[in-house]
Amino acid sequence: MRAMARLLAQADIEIDGERPWDMRIHHPQTAERILARGSLGLGESYMEGWWDCDQVDEFIARVLLARLDEKVGTTALMVQGLRARLFNLQSLRRTWQVGEVHYDLGNDFFEAMLDPSMAYTCGYWATADTLEDAQAAKLDLVCRKLELRPGMRLLDIGCGWGSLMKFAAEHYGVNCVGLTISREQAEFGQARCTGLPVTLRLQDYRQFNRGGSERFDCIASVGMFEHVGAKNQGAFFEMARRSLEDEGLFLLHTIGKNVRRTPTDPWIDRYIFPNGDLPSLGQVCDASEDCFVVEDVHNFGADYDRTLMAWHARFEAAWPRFAARYGERFYRMWRYYLLACAGTFRARSNQLWQFVMSPRGVAGGYRRPG
């Protein structure tokens, strides 16, 4: 326990202290488990009620700012990194796992946590005061960056419940096709878009438009690239290129990491997003360079902190409706997921990038809308 206390002191965190980011330990083996297993041990012991903290988000932010994650649980990180190097964790055979484990939890659950648009990606808080306004601002920003006009065809790779397509069809008069690997999302999203020129397809991006016969005026991928994996990024951009008109624009919205050599967080991989892989800025550029010119890169990762905290507030308020279905362990898992992720963005360990790309370069240059 003393070793744990000395380590946490570097982040101005006390064991059994009184501040909201201090750690209250309930189980005698908590320190041993965290020191041995790092992030995996920290998250699992929280799920099992071994420790508590009033502000898990601030606790995680302080841990990351003090770089304590680099000093514990190195074996788990090494194993995770080795798995990623030796195997294609995002192969076509494995790709449906994240849909089944995460996105198929229940549409009513996500409806309760998200805003009415059902956007499950970072909101844009530049002038917004509410989650609903931040998500509308994000969707509109994407549409304006793509320079959408009535009659255009938009492909949405990883369309979720259709939030972008619904917004683009209603506000910009665009015809949309979306791809998802979640059956729940496909059925629910299609129902939400009834009467609009929107089609959701239950299909992996690698199986789409293999012959290149379908062409779209613009393409967006908002919050899906995190599931592609380094070994498949080239195939992802090749698919986007063969599906895009030569004068079209492609917007890629993705969470990213600062350093490419860091593996996926083992706890997130095991419990929240199986086979996820955050790209670095350099990896995106390397993978896309044979297919696209990068016209614009916009980082508003700090907005994800606020988005996750808003989701957490809605999750907490709605939890009594779901407690009997999911149970206490799920509650602690999901709470830890939302708050810990908020902490990573607060510490600027994770980023949120929007790239705008073109196949040949925009004549005269691309101007990001204000």
C-alpha positions as CSV (number, residue, x, y, z in Angstrom):
1,M,0.0,0.0,0.0
2,R,2.9,2.4,0.8
3,A,4.3,2.0,-2.8
4,M,0.8,2.8,-4.2
5,A,0.5,5.9,-1.9
6,R,4.0,7.2,-3.0
7,L,3.0,6.7,-6.7
8,L,-0.3,8.5,-6.4
9,A,1.3,11.3,-4.4
10,Q,3.1,12.3,-7.7
11,A,-0.4,13.1,-9.1
12,D,-1.5,14.8,-5.9
13,I,-3.9,12.0,-5.1
14,E,-4.2,10.6,-1.6
15,I,-5.5,7.2,-0.5
16,D,-8.6,7.6,1.7
17,G,-8.3,11.4,1.4
18,E,-11.2,13.8,1.5
19,R,-10.9,15.6,-1.9
20,P,-13.2,14.5,-4.8
21,W,-10.3,13.0,-6.8
22,D,-8.8,11.0,-3.9
23,M,-9.0,7.2,-3.9
24,R,-10.9,5.3,-1.2
25,I,-9.7,1.7,-1.0
26,H,-12.1,-1.0,0.3
27,H,-10.1,-4.2,-0.5
28,P,-6.7,-5.1,0.9
29,Q,-5.4,-6.4,-2.5
30,T,-6.3,-3.4,-4.5
31,A,-2.9,-1.8,-4.6
32,E,-1.2,-5.1,-5.5
33,R,-3.7,-5.7,-8.3
34,I,-3.3,-2.2,-9.8
35,L,0.5,-2.2,-9.5
36,A,0.7,-5.6,-11.3
37,R,-1.9,-5.1,-14.0
38,G,-2.0,-1.3,-14.6
39,S,-5.0,0.0,-16.4
40,L,-6.6,-3.5,-16.6
41,G,-6.3,-3.9,-12.8
42,L,-7.5,-0.4,-12.1
43,G,-10.6,-0.8,-14.2
44,E,-11.5,-4.3,-13.1
45,S,-11.0,-3.5,-9.4
46,Y,-13.3,-0.5,-9.7
47,M,-15.9,-2.7,-11.4
48,E,-15.8,-5.1,-8.5
49,G,-16.1,-2.3,-5.9
50,W,-12.6,-2.6,-4.5
51,W,-12.1,1.2,-4.6
52,D,-14.1,4.4,-5.2
53,C,-13.6,8.0,-6.0
54,D,-16.1,10.8,-6.2
55,Q,-14.6,12.2,-9.5
56,V,-13.1,9.3,-11.4
57,D,-12.7,11.6,-14.4
58,E,-10.4,14.0,-12.4
59,F,-8.6,11.0,-10.8
60,I,-7.7,9.6,-14.3
61,A,-6.7,13.0,-15.7
62,R,-4.3,13.5,-12.8
63,V,-2.9,10.0,-13.2
64,L,-2.2,10.6,-16.9
65,L,-0.8,14.1,-16.5
66,A,1.7,12.7,-14.0
67,R,2.4,9.8,-16.4
68,L,1.7,7.2,-13.8
69,D,0.3,4.9,-16.5
70,E,3.9,4.4,-17.8
71,K,5.1,3.1,-14.4
72,V,2.7,0.3,-13.6
73,G,1.3,-2.8,-15.4
74,T,3.8,-2.8,-18.2
75,T,3.3,-6.5,-18.7
76,A,-0.3,-6.1,-19.7
77,L,0.6,-3.3,-22.1
78,M,3.3,-5.5,-23.7
79,V,0.9,-8.3,-24.2
80,Q,-1.6,-6.0,-25.8
81,G,1.0,-4.5,-28.1
82,L,2.3,-8.0,-29.0
83,R,-1.3,-9.2,-29.9
84,A,-1.7,-6.2,-32.2
85,R,1.6,-6.8,-34.0
86,L,1.1,-10.6,-34.4
87,F,-2.6,-10.7,-35.3
88,N,-5.1,-8.7,-37.3
89,L,-7.5,-8.0,-34.4
90,Q,-9.9,-6.2,-36.8
91,S,-10.1,-8.9,-39.4
92,L,-13.4,-9.5,-41.2
93,R,-14.1,-12.5,-39.0
94,R,-13.7,-10.4,-35.8
95,T,-15.2,-7.2,-37.0
96,W,-18.8,-8.0,-35.9
97,Q,-17.7,-8.5,-32.3
98,V,-17.9,-4.8,-31.3
99,G,-21.4,-4.5,-32.7
100,E,-22.6,-7.5,-30.7
101,V,-20.7,-6.5,-27.5
102,H,-21.2,-2.8,-27.5
103,Y,-23.7,-1.3,-30.0
104,D,-26.3,-4.0,-29.6
105,L,-26.7,-3.4,-25.8
106,G,-30.2,-2.0,-26.5
107,N,-31.5,1.0,-28.4
108,D,-33.4,2.2,-25.4
109,F,-30.3,2.3,-23.3
110,F,-28.4,4.5,-25.8
111,E,-31.5,6.7,-26.3
112,A,-31.5,7.4,-22.6
113,M,-27.8,8.3,-22.6
114,L,-27.4,10.2,-25.9
115,D,-29.2,13.3,-27.1
116,P,-32.3,13.0,-29.4
117,S,-30.1,12.9,-32.6
118,M,-28.5,9.6,-31.3
119,A,-25.1,10.9,-32.2
120,Y,-22.5,8.8,-30.3
121,T,-19.5,10.8,-31.1
122,C,-17.9,14.0,-29.9
123,G,-20.1,17.1,-29.9
124,Y,-18.8,20.5,-31.0
125,W,-19.1,23.0,-28.1
126,A,-17.6,26.1,-29.6
127,T,-20.9,28.0,-29.1
128,A,-23.1,25.3,-27.6
129,D,-24.4,25.1,-24.0
130,T,-26.3,21.8,-24.2
131,L,-25.5,18.3,-25.4
132,E,-28.3,18.6,-28.0
133,D,-26.9,21.9,-29.4
134,A,-23.3,20.6,-29.4
135,Q,-24.3,17.5,-31.4
136,A,-26.4,19.6,-33.9
137,A,-23.4,21.9,-34.3
138,K,-21.1,18.9,-35.0
139,L,-23.5,17.5,-37.6
140,D,-23.9,20.8,-39.3
141,L,-20.1,21.4,-39.2
142,V,-19.6,18.1,-41.0
143,C,-22.2,19.0,-43.6
144,R,-20.6,22.4,-44.2
145,K,-17.1,21.0,-44.4
146,L,-18.4,18.6,-47.1
147,E,-20.0,21.5,-48.9
148,L,-23.3,19.5,-49.2
149,R,-26.0,20.7,-51.7
150,P,-29.4,19.3,-52.5
151,G,-29.4,16.2,-54.7
152,M,-25.9,15.1,-53.7
153,R,-25.2,11.5,-52.6
154,L,-23.5,11.0,-49.3
155,L,-21.9,7.7,-48.1
156,D,-21.6,7.4,-44.3
157,I,-19.1,4.7,-43.3
158,G,-20.0,3.5,-39.8
159,C,-23.3,5.4,-39.7
160,G,-24.4,4.4,-36.2
161,W,-28.1,5.1,-35.8
162,G,-28.1,7.4,-38.8
163,S,-27.7,10.8,-37.0
164,L,-25.6,12.4,-39.7
165,M,-27.6,11.1,-42.6
166,K,-30.9,12.1,-41.0
167,F,-29.5,15.6,-40.4
168,A,-28.0,15.9,-43.9
169,A,-31.2,14.7,-45.6
170,E,-33.5,17.0,-43.6
171,H,-31.3,20.2,-43.7
172,Y,-29.3,19.8,-46.9
173,G,-31.5,17.7,-49.2
174,V,-28.9,15.0,-49.6
175,N,-29.5,11.3,-50.5
176,C,-27.6,9.0,-48.1
177,V,-26.3,5.4,-47.8
178,G,-24.9,4.3,-44.5
179,L,-22.9,1.2,-43.4
180,T,-23.1,-0.3,-40.0
181,I,-22.0,-3.6,-38.4
182,S,-24.8,-3.5,-35.7
183,R,-28.1,-5.1,-36.5
184,E,-29.7,-3.0,-33.7
185,Q,-28.4,0.2,-35.3
186,A,-29.4,-0.7,-38.8
187,E,-33.0,-1.5,-37.9
188,F,-33.5,1.3,-35.5
189,G,-31.7,3.9,-37.6
190,Q,-33.8,2.9,-40.7
191,A,-37.0,3.4,-38.8
192,R,-35.8,6.8,-37.6
193,C,-35.2,7.9,-41.2
194,T,-38.6,6.8,-42.5
195,G,-39.7,9.1,-45.4
196,L,-36.2,10.4,-46.0
197,P,-33.8,9.4,-48.9
198,V,-31.7,7.3,-46.4
199,T,-30.7,3.7,-46.6
200,L,-28.8,1.8,-43.9
201,R,-26.9,-1.3,-44.9
202,L,-25.7,-4.0,-42.5
203,Q,-22.3,-4.4,-44.1
204,D,-18.6,-4.2,-43.3
205,Y,-16.7,-1.5,-45.3
206,R,-14.4,-4.1,-46.8
207,Q,-17.4,-5.8,-48.4
208,F,-18.8,-2.6,-49.9
209,N,-18.5,-1.5,-53.5
210,R,-15.7,-3.9,-54.3
211,G,-16.0,-3.3,-58.0
212,G,-16.1,0.5,-57.6
213,S,-19.4,0.8,-59.6
214,E,-21.1,3.0,-56.9
215,R,-19.8,6.6,-56.7
216,F,-20.8,9.3,-54.2
217,D,-20.4,13.0,-54.3
218,C,-19.0,13.0,-50.7
219,I,-18.1,10.5,-48.0
220,A,-18.1,10.9,-44.2
221,S,-16.9,8.5,-41.5
222,V,-17.7,9.8,-38.0
223,G,-16.4,7.8,-35.1
224,M,-15.8,4.5,-36.9
225,F,-12.1,4.6,-37.9
226,E,-11.1,3.7,-34.3
227,H,-12.3,0.2,-35.1
228,V,-10.4,-0.2,-38.4
229,G,-6.9,-1.1,-37.0
230,A,-3.5,-0.3,-38.4
231,K,-3.4,-3.4,-40.6
232,N,-6.6,-2.4,-42.4
233,Q,-6.3,1.3,-42.7
234,G,-5.0,1.1,-46.3
235,A,-8.0,-1.0,-47.3
236,F,-10.3,1.5,-45.6
237,F,-8.9,4.4,-47.6
238,E,-8.9,2.4,-50.9
239,M,-12.6,1.7,-50.4
240,A,-13.3,5.4,-49.7
241,R,-11.3,6.4,-52.8
242,R,-13.0,4.0,-55.2
243,S,-16.4,5.1,-53.9
244,L,-15.8,8.9,-54.2
245,E,-16.2,11.0,-57.3
246,D,-12.9,12.6,-58.4
247,E,-14.1,16.1,-57.4
248,G,-15.6,14.9,-54.1
249,L,-14.6,15.4,-50.5
250,F,-14.1,12.9,-47.7
251,L,-14.4,13.8,-44.0
252,L,-12.9,11.5,-41.5
253,H,-13.7,12.1,-37.8
254,T,-11.7,10.0,-35.4
255,I,-10.3,9.8,-31.9
256,G,-6.5,9.5,-32.0
257,K,-3.5,9.0,-29.8
258,N,-0.4,11.1,-29.5
259,V,2.2,8.3,-30.1
260,R,1.8,5.5,-32.6
261,R,3.7,2.9,-30.5
262,T,1.3,2.9,-27.6
263,P,-1.1,0.0,-27.7
264,T,-4.9,0.0,-27.1
265,D,-5.8,0.4,-23.4
266,P,-6.3,-3.3,-22.2
267,W,-9.4,-2.5,-20.1
268,I,-11.2,-0.7,-22.9
269,D,-10.3,-3.5,-25.3
270,R,-11.6,-6.2,-23.0
271,Y,-14.8,-4.6,-21.7
272,I,-16.0,-1.8,-23.9
273,F,-14.7,-1.8,-27.5
274,P,-13.2,-5.2,-28.5
275,N,-10.4,-5.0,-31.1
276,G,-10.3,-1.2,-31.1
277,D,-7.2,0.7,-32.2
278,L,-6.7,4.4,-32.0
279,P,-4.6,5.8,-34.8
280,S,-1.9,8.4,-34.5
281,L,-1.8,11.5,-36.7
282,G,1.1,10.0,-38.6
283,Q,-0.7,6.7,-39.2
284,V,-3.7,8.4,-40.7
285,C,-1.5,10.4,-43.1
286,D,0.7,7.3,-44.0
287,A,-2.4,5.1,-44.7
288,S,-4.2,7.8,-46.8
289,E,-1.3,9.2,-48.9
290,D,-1.7,7.0,-51.9
291,C,-5.4,7.8,-52.1
292,F,-6.0,11.3,-50.9
293,V,-4.6,14.8,-50.4
294,V,-5.2,16.0,-46.8
295,E,-6.8,19.4,-47.2
296,D,-7.6,20.2,-43.5
297,V,-7.0,18.8,-40.0
298,H,-9.2,20.1,-37.1
299,N,-8.5,19.0,-33.5
300,F,-11.2,19.7,-31.0
301,G,-10.4,16.8,-28.6
302,A,-11.0,18.9,-25.5
303,D,-14.7,18.9,-26.5
304,Y,-14.9,15.2,-25.9
305,D,-14.4,15.7,-22.2
306,R,-17.5,17.8,-22.0
307,T,-19.4,15.4,-24.3
308,L,-18.6,12.4,-22.1
309,M,-19.5,14.2,-18.9
310,A,-22.9,15.1,-20.5
311,W,-23.4,11.5,-21.4
312,H,-22.5,10.4,-17.9
313,A,-25.0,12.8,-16.4
314,R,-27.8,11.4,-18.6
315,F,-26.7,7.8,-17.9
316,E,-26.8,8.4,-14.1
317,A,-30.2,10.0,-14.3
318,A,-31.6,7.1,-16.4
319,W,-29.9,4.3,-14.5
320,P,-32.9,3.4,-12.3
321,R,-34.7,2.3,-15.4
322,F,-31.9,-0.2,-16.4
323,A,-30.6,-1.4,-13.0
324,A,-32.6,-4.6,-13.0
325,R,-31.6,-5.5,-16.6
326,Y,-27.9,-4.8,-16.4
327,G,-26.9,-5.0,-12.7
328,E,-24.4,-3.3,-10.4
329,R,-21.2,-4.6,-12.1
330,F,-22.4,-3.2,-15.5
331,Y,-23.2,0.1,-13.8
332,R,-19.8,0.5,-12.4
333,M,-18.2,-0.6,-15.7
334,W,-20.1,1.9,-17.7
335,R,-19.6,4.7,-15.2
336,Y,-15.9,4.0,-15.2
337,Y,-15.8,3.9,-19.0
338,L,-17.5,7.3,-19.4
339,L,-15.6,9.1,-16.7
340,A,-12.2,7.5,-17.4
341,C,-12.5,8.5,-21.1
342,A,-13.4,12.0,-20.1
343,G,-10.2,12.1,-18.0
344,T,-8.1,11.0,-21.0
345,F,-9.3,13.9,-23.1
346,R,-8.9,16.3,-20.2
347,A,-5.3,15.2,-19.9
348,R,-5.0,15.6,-23.7
349,S,-3.7,12.0,-23.9
350,N,-6.4,11.4,-26.5
351,Q,-7.4,13.7,-29.4
352,L,-10.3,14.1,-31.7
353,W,-9.5,15.0,-35.3
354,Q,-11.6,15.9,-38.3
355,F,-9.7,15.4,-41.6
356,V,-11.0,16.8,-44.9
357,M,-9.5,15.0,-47.8
358,S,-9.8,15.1,-51.6
359,P,-8.7,12.6,-54.3
360,R,-6.6,15.1,-56.3
361,G,-6.4,18.3,-54.3
362,V,-9.0,21.1,-54.4
363,A,-8.3,23.6,-57.2
364,G,-7.4,26.9,-55.6
365,G,-7.3,25.3,-52.1
366,Y,-9.8,24.2,-49.5
367,R,-11.2,26.7,-47.0
368,R,-12.6,25.4,-43.7
369,P,-16.0,27.0,-43.0
370,G,-16.1,29.4,-40.1
